[in-house]
Amino acid sequence: MTLRSWGRLPGDAAAYERWWAERAAALPELDGSLLAYGNGRSYGDVCLNGGATLLHTRGLDRFIAFDEASGVLRCEAGVLLSEILDVFVPRGWFLPVTPGTRFITVGGAIANDVHGKNHHGAGTFGCHVRRFELLRSDGSRRLCSPGENADWFAATIGGLGLTGLITWVEMELKRIAGVGMAIENYRFNGLDEFFSRNATAEASHEYTVAWIDCLAATPRGIFVAGDHAAAGDLADVPGKPGSLPLTLPPDWPFSLVNGASLRVFNQAYYHRPLPAQAVVHYEPFFYPLDAVAHWNRLYGRQAFYQYQFVLPMVARTALDDILRFIAASGQGSFLAVLKTFGHLTSPGLLSFPMPGVTLALDFPNRGAPTLALFERLDAMVGAAGGRLYAAKDARMSGEFFRRSTPRLSEFMPYIDPKFSSGFARRVLP
Ligand SMILES: Cc1cc2nc3c(=O)[nH]c(=O)nc-3n(C[C@H](O)[C@H](O)[C@H](O)COP(=O)(O)OP(=O)(O)OC[C@H]3O[C@@H](n4cnc5c(N)ncnc54)[C@H](O)[C@@H]3O)c2cc1C
């Protein structure tokens, strides 16, 4: 098996892939470097280690302990968020923070300090981690928490897998009444309407997110606000939806995503019938893309990039300019995801979120024109004081990363000398 990342861009194959299943085992003695690989849901080379070793951690898949009174779960780092949901939702517990796919490992969630639709109230995943064990290549094992080895805790949360291997994790789950989500949908036209809708919704709803059509001349989209449904509202929750039977072979030759298909899809999505209010199962609310297995193969052999940036709120007008620029480039994306980040400080030195607004877009890889577009976008994001998300990146320059990562020099001493990644070799000093 060749381990890849979600963007499926060519190159950067590991020379050795090792299955890692025993948390008490020592790390292998190697000449070259190594890197933990979770479930490859990062889009670029943050989870790849071209020409060297990847330690595939999905074998670390055991639950260790659970405290029913406090909701504190201890599990191995290769456990998937989907496995936690399968076991704990029926017992009335949910993840404190979840990204837009549930097929990621707990170790991957920490290493990228992932965020979800509740960032404005809950912060990042790392805000809910109590402690973990970090195994270094010198054989040492450290318990890391906000009170013990706090510097290692801060370096490893959002530390891009470079500080060592996380073997197990203790994290907080949150109480829910059941599988239902009470949601509200709104269509909006223009960014002013998005920001005003968002400000109201964030004050009263736990989760908010918007899908925007960035091919439209004026950005328009669908804004969704939601909360876990109360016990009294659960009677009518539809059952768990199945996966769509769409699947493509891994070597699908050409991209089904082009200007024409994007326009048709985005139009249809925007105009589809939309209930103003509904109670739905949590899966389509949190994980709409998970319903289509291997949707990343739609882009064919040329594969695709995701571009996610955050801008400080004062630079809001730069968002208009960026969206106008993308629409004019004709290289738009399927629905882009727009979300504001709140003010809760992330615990990690390199965590991506900062107070402001974030946008994530997919671009088919058309080679030089796509890379040229990114250069222009980088310049706009950089000038506005923004940064790019390493978990989604496969091409930002080292210069851009270093300039937009204010705590990088604090982080550098914690890198394990044996650990490396394609991303690290590209961007670190
Ligand atoms: C459809 C989709 C939607 C997404 N939505 C969001 C979103 O809403 N918000 C968000 O923040 N992200 C989102 N992501 C990105 C994804 O959540 C992150 O890339 C996540 O880190 C992937 O976890 P993984 O287990 O697949 O790890 P991998 O991608 O395999 O690895 C990610 C990093 O974690 C490190 N790592 C993995 N395991 C360990 C370990 N045991 N010890 C030390 N380091 C380790 C790796 O070295 C690597 O640096 C999305 C991705 C997809 C495909």
PDBQT file of the ligand as one rigid body, heavy atoms in Angstrom, charges set to zero:
ROOT
HETATM    1  C1  LIG A 501     -13.242  16.293   3.916  1.00  0.00    +0.000 C 
HETATM    2  C2  LIG A 501     -12.282  16.930   4.883  1.00  0.00    +0.000 A 
HETATM    3  C3  LIG A 501     -12.744  17.922   5.723  1.00  0.00    +0.000 A 
HETATM    4  C4  LIG A 501     -11.873  18.522   6.646  1.00  0.00    +0.000 A 
HETATM    5  N1  LIG A 501     -12.351  19.498   7.453  1.00  0.00    +0.000 NA
HETATM    6  C5  LIG A 501     -11.546  20.084   8.354  1.00  0.00    +0.000 A 
HETATM    7  C6  LIG A 501     -12.043  21.065   9.261  1.00  0.00    +0.000 A 
HETATM    8  O1  LIG A 501     -13.226  21.405   9.221  1.00  0.00    +0.000 OA
HETATM    9  N2  LIG A 501     -11.179  21.587  10.178  1.00  0.00    +0.000 N 
HETATM   10  C7  LIG A 501      -9.869  21.186  10.253  1.00  0.00    +0.000 A 
HETATM   11  O2  LIG A 501      -9.153  21.697  11.125  1.00  0.00    +0.000 OA
HETATM   12  N3  LIG A 501      -9.367  20.255   9.417  1.00  0.00    +0.000 NA
HETATM   13  C8  LIG A 501     -10.176  19.703   8.479  1.00  0.00    +0.000 A 
HETATM   14  N4  LIG A 501      -9.688  18.737   7.645  1.00  0.00    +0.000 N 
HETATM   15  C9  LIG A 501      -8.262  18.356   7.770  1.00  0.00    +0.000 C 
HETATM   16  C10 LIG A 501      -8.047  17.192   8.746  1.00  0.00    +0.000 C 
HETATM   17  O3  LIG A 501      -8.902  17.313   9.856  1.00  0.00    +0.000 OA
HETATM   18  C11 LIG A 501      -6.611  17.248   9.272  1.00  0.00    +0.000 C 
HETATM   19  O4  LIG A 501      -5.711  17.243   8.203  1.00  0.00    +0.000 OA
HETATM   20  C12 LIG A 501      -6.273  16.097  10.231  1.00  0.00    +0.000 C 
HETATM   21  O5  LIG A 501      -5.077  16.417  10.898  1.00  0.00    +0.000 OA
HETATM   22  C13 LIG A 501      -6.116  14.767   9.518  1.00  0.00    +0.000 C 
HETATM   23  O6  LIG A 501      -5.878  13.762  10.501  1.00  0.00    +0.000 OA
HETATM   24  P1  LIG A 501      -5.320  12.311  10.108  1.00  0.00    +0.000 P 
HETATM   25  O7  LIG A 501      -5.565  11.413  11.254  1.00  0.00    +0.000 OA
HETATM   26  O8  LIG A 501      -5.850  11.893   8.786  1.00  0.00    +0.000 OA
HETATM   27  O9  LIG A 501      -3.769  12.602  10.072  1.00  0.00    +0.000 OA
HETATM   28  P2  LIG A 501      -2.744  12.683   8.860  1.00  0.00    +0.000 P 
HETATM   29  O10 LIG A 501      -3.314  13.556   7.807  1.00  0.00    +0.000 OA
HETATM   30  O11 LIG A 501      -2.299  11.333   8.477  1.00  0.00    +0.000 OA
HETATM   31  O12 LIG A 501      -1.537  13.452   9.580  1.00  0.00    +0.000 OA
HETATM   32  C14 LIG A 501      -1.704  14.797   9.954  1.00  0.00    +0.000 C 
HETATM   33  C15 LIG A 501      -0.551  15.207  10.869  1.00  0.00    +0.000 C 
HETATM   34  O13 LIG A 501      -0.690  14.523  12.100  1.00  0.00    +0.000 OA
HETATM   35  C16 LIG A 501       0.533  13.916  12.450  1.00  0.00    +0.000 C 
HETATM   36  N5  LIG A 501       0.198  12.752  13.274  1.00  0.00    +0.000 N 
HETATM   37  C17 LIG A 501      -0.716  11.796  13.024  1.00  0.00    +0.000 A 
HETATM   38  N6  LIG A 501      -0.732  10.903  14.019  1.00  0.00    +0.000 NA
HETATM   39  C18 LIG A 501       0.194  11.301  14.934  1.00  0.00    +0.000 A 
HETATM   40  C19 LIG A 501       0.670  10.780  16.169  1.00  0.00    +0.000 A 
HETATM   41  N7  LIG A 501       0.177   9.657  16.706  1.00  0.00    +0.000 N 
HETATM   42  N8  LIG A 501       1.660  11.448  16.816  1.00  0.00    +0.000 NA
HETATM   43  C20 LIG A 501       2.175  12.587  16.294  1.00  0.00    +0.000 A 
HETATM   44  N9  LIG A 501       1.761  13.122  15.133  1.00  0.00    +0.000 NA
HETATM   45  C21 LIG A 501       0.782  12.478  14.453  1.00  0.00    +0.000 A 
HETATM   46  C22 LIG A 501       1.172  13.586  11.120  1.00  0.00    +0.000 C 
HETATM   47  O14 LIG A 501       2.582  13.431  11.235  1.00  0.00    +0.000 OA
HETATM   48  C23 LIG A 501       0.814  14.819  10.310  1.00  0.00    +0.000 C 
HETATM   49  O15 LIG A 501       1.726  15.860  10.587  1.00  0.00    +0.000 OA
HETATM   50  C24 LIG A 501     -10.515  18.108   6.710  1.00  0.00    +0.000 A 
HETATM   51  C25 LIG A 501     -10.054  17.093   5.874  1.00  0.00    +0.000 A 
HETATM   52  C26 LIG A 501     -10.926  16.501   4.957  1.00  0.00    +0.000 A 
HETATM   53  C27 LIG A 501     -10.416  15.409   4.049  1.00  0.00    +0.000 C 
ENDROOT
TORSDOF 0
